[in-house]
């Protein structure tokens, strides 16, 4: 288990962030619409999205590597689903804080 320190957002800011992610996902869908993207193209888009999500949520982590674009990209490329896990952990922590710890 690796500790992450998350950015604070209130409910409005979090909703705005999720709206922005939705727009980006739709833009990716439009980019591939009417084409047959290669697996490499789809993977590159997923990595780009995962890196952006981690950068949007996290301010530091407990890995030995520095928290920077290069190490975030390496993490997302090497661990399938890591950005989903980080988003889930953030959402869970936000929900627990809302309940009053």
C-alpha positions as CSV (number, residue, x, y, z in Angstrom):
1,X,0.0,0.0,0.0
2,X,1.3,3.4,-1.0
3,X,0.1,6.6,0.7
4,X,-1.2,9.5,-1.5
5,X,-1.8,13.0,-0.5
6,X,-4.8,14.5,-2.3
7,X,-5.7,18.0,-3.3
8,X,-8.6,19.5,-1.4
9,X,-11.7,20.3,-3.4
10,X,-15.1,21.3,-2.2
11,X,-18.2,19.8,-3.8
12,X,-18.5,22.4,-6.5
13,X,-14.9,22.1,-7.5
14,X,-15.1,18.3,-7.6
15,X,-18.2,18.5,-9.8
16,X,-16.4,20.9,-12.2
17,X,-13.4,18.5,-12.3
18,X,-15.6,15.5,-13.1
19,X,-17.4,17.6,-15.8
20,X,-14.1,18.5,-17.4
21,X,-13.0,14.8,-17.4
22,X,-16.3,13.9,-19.1
23,X,-15.7,16.5,-21.8
24,X,-12.2,15.2,-22.3
25,X,-13.5,11.6,-22.6
26,X,-16.1,12.8,-25.1
27,X,-13.4,14.6,-27.1
28,X,-11.4,11.4,-27.3
29,X,-14.4,9.5,-28.5
30,X,-15.0,12.1,-31.2
31,X,-11.3,11.9,-32.2
32,X,-11.8,8.1,-32.9
33,X,-15.3,8.4,-34.3
34,X,-15.7,6.8,-37.7
35,X,-12.2,5.3,-37.5
36,X,-10.8,2.1,-36.3
37,X,-8.1,3.2,-33.9
38,X,-5.1,0.9,-33.3
39,X,-4.6,-0.6,-29.9
40,X,-1.6,1.7,-29.6
41,X,-3.7,4.8,-30.2
42,X,-6.3,3.7,-27.6
43,X,-3.6,2.9,-25.1
44,X,-1.9,6.2,-25.6
45,X,-5.3,8.0,-25.0
46,X,-5.9,6.0,-21.9
47,X,-2.4,6.7,-20.5
48,X,-2.8,10.4,-21.3
49,X,-6.2,10.5,-19.4
50,X,-4.8,8.5,-16.5
51,X,-1.8,10.8,-16.1
52,X,-4.1,13.9,-16.2
53,X,-6.4,12.4,-13.6
54,X,-3.6,11.6,-11.2
55,X,-2.2,15.1,-11.6
56,X,-5.6,16.6,-11.0
57,X,-6.0,14.8,-7.7
58,X,-2.7,14.1,-6.1
59,X,-0.1,16.4,-4.6
60,X,2.4,13.8,-3.3
61,X,2.9,10.1,-2.9
62,X,4.8,7.6,-0.8
63,X,6.9,6.2,-3.7
64,X,10.7,6.7,-3.7
65,X,10.4,8.4,-7.1
66,X,9.7,12.1,-7.3
67,X,6.1,13.1,-8.0
68,X,6.5,14.5,-11.5
69,X,5.2,14.0,-15.0
70,X,7.8,11.4,-15.9
71,X,7.2,9.2,-12.8
72,X,3.4,9.6,-13.1
73,X,3.5,8.5,-16.7
74,X,5.8,5.5,-15.8
75,X,3.3,4.5,-13.1
76,X,0.3,4.7,-15.4
77,X,2.1,2.9,-18.2
78,X,3.2,0.0,-16.0
79,X,0.1,-0.5,-13.8
80,X,-3.2,-1.0,-15.6
81,X,-6.0,0.5,-13.7
82,X,-3.9,2.6,-11.3
83,X,-5.6,5.9,-12.2
84,X,-9.0,4.2,-11.7
85,X,-7.8,3.1,-8.2
86,X,-6.5,6.6,-7.4
87,X,-9.8,8.2,-8.5
88,X,-11.7,5.6,-6.4
89,X,-9.5,6.3,-3.3
90,X,-10.1,10.0,-3.7
91,X,-13.9,9.6,-4.1
92,X,-13.9,7.2,-1.1
93,X,-11.9,9.7,1.0
94,X,-14.2,12.5,-0.1
95,X,-17.3,10.5,0.9
96,X,-15.8,9.6,4.3
97,X,-15.0,13.2,5.0
98,X,-18.5,14.2,4.0
99,X,-19.8,11.7,6.6
100,X,-17.8,13.4,9.3
101,X,-14.9,10.9,9.5
